[in-house]
Amino acid sequence: MRLVVDSNIFVSSLDPKDIFHSECYPVFERILAFEIEALCPALVLVETTCVIRRRTSSEDAEGPPGLQKLVCSTKH
């Protein structure tokens, strides 16, 4: 299955306090398991990192672990 994914899916999946976390996290897991082919512009990953950093006040260069795993597992 192919799915066009915007940053809100990633942000909600990576933030357990997000009101849509329970709906988005299963989609995120299926993306990481390559059950869903996520189609998104590269800007979505940048936007996701920025939002997560704002929410967590994080200056960590690698961002949240789930996002790092996603970026490293993308097919080019």
Residue pairs with C-beta under 8 A, 6 or more apart in sequence:
1 35
1 36
1 37
2 36
2 37
2 39
3 27
3 31
3 36
3 37
3 38
3 39
4 39
4 40
5 27
5 31
5 38
5 39
5 40
5 44
6 40
6 44
7 40
7 44
7 47
7 48
7 51
8 20
8 24
9 24
9 27
9 28
10 24
10 28
10 44
10 45
10 48
10 67
10 70
11 18
11 48
11 51
11 52
11 55
12 18
12 19
12 20
12 21
12 23
12 24
12 25
13 21
13 24
13 25
13 27
13 28
13 66
14 28
14 48
14 52
14 64
14 66
14 67
15 21
15 52
15 55
18 24
27 36
28 66
28 70
30 36
31 38
31 70
32 69
32 70
32 73
45 67
45 70
45 71
48 67
49 63
49 67
52 58
52 63
52 64
52 67
53 59
53 60
53 63
56 64
58 64
62 68
